[in-house]
Amino acid sequence: MTCGNTDGFGKAILCLNNEWIEGRDPVAKREGMLVEEYAYTNAVQTARPRGLTITAVRIDDEGMRADGPGGLRDVLENWDFGRGKRPHLLYTVT
């Protein structure tokens, strides 16, 4: 079904978001994806051409931080809607 990890991830991204194109689509319709602050470059490069807003969330030795500055709660509660909708995708490895 896939030619490897990046191909499979790309197919998942195609299924889980609506492509957003700058200049054509309103910012209010832009979708997003949360990633760990140190994410695989291939994952980010696969999602970015679809118009997703990629937002990093701080991590610690146990993975993505739930609280604190830059943590998941902070990112979502202080979301800048000028960048688009709150992210509905989460890419994590840890």
N, C-alpha and C positions, 0 to 999 in steps of 0.2 A: 504494500500500500504506500510505502514511502521509500525514498532513497537515502534515508538517514535522519538523524535527529533534527537538523535544521530544516529539512524538507517537511518533516512531520509537524514541527512547530509552525512553519509557514502556513501549512494547510489548516491548522487549528486557528490561527489568526484570521485567515480568510473566512472561516465559518463563524467566528465569534465577534466580528466587528463590521461596521459599515464603513467603507472607504470614505475619507474626507479629503477634499481637495481645496487648498487655499485659493481664494479668489472666486471659487464657484459656490462653495457651501458656507453657510453662516457658522460663526465660531460656536454658537450655542448648540450646534449639532455635533461638534467634535468630540469623539470618544477618547478614552485614555486607558493607560495601563500603568500600574504600580510595579516597580522593580526594586530589588535590594540595591543599596547604594553601590555595590560592586557586582554588577550583573554581567553575564556573558555578552560580549560585543555582538555576536551573531544574532542573539535574541532581539537586542535593541535595533540592529540594522534591518532585521526582518519586519519588525512592527512599524518602524518610522515611515517607510514609503506609503503605508496605508493611511497616513495622516494622524495616527494615534499620538496623543500627548503622553510622553514618557516621563514619569515622575519617580525619582529615587526616594526610598524610605531608609532611614538609618538602621544599621544592624549592630548587634553586639555578638558576644561569643555563643549565644543561643539562637541566633537568627534575627529575623526582622523584629525591631523593637515595637512594642504595642503602645508604649507611653513615652513621654519625654520629648524634648525638642527634636523635630525631624522624624519622630516615630509615627506609626500608622494613624493613631488618633489625632495627632497634631496636623498631619498632612490633610486628612479628610475634613476635620472641623474647620480648618482655615483655608479651604479650597478656594482658589481664585477662579471664579466662573468666567473671567475674561479669557481663560485658556481653554474653555470648553466645559463639558459635563464632568461630574465626578467620575473617576475611573471605575470601570466595571470589570476590568481584568487585572489579575495579579500574577506576576511571574516571580517565583521564588525557587531557590535551589536548596537552601539550608533547612 
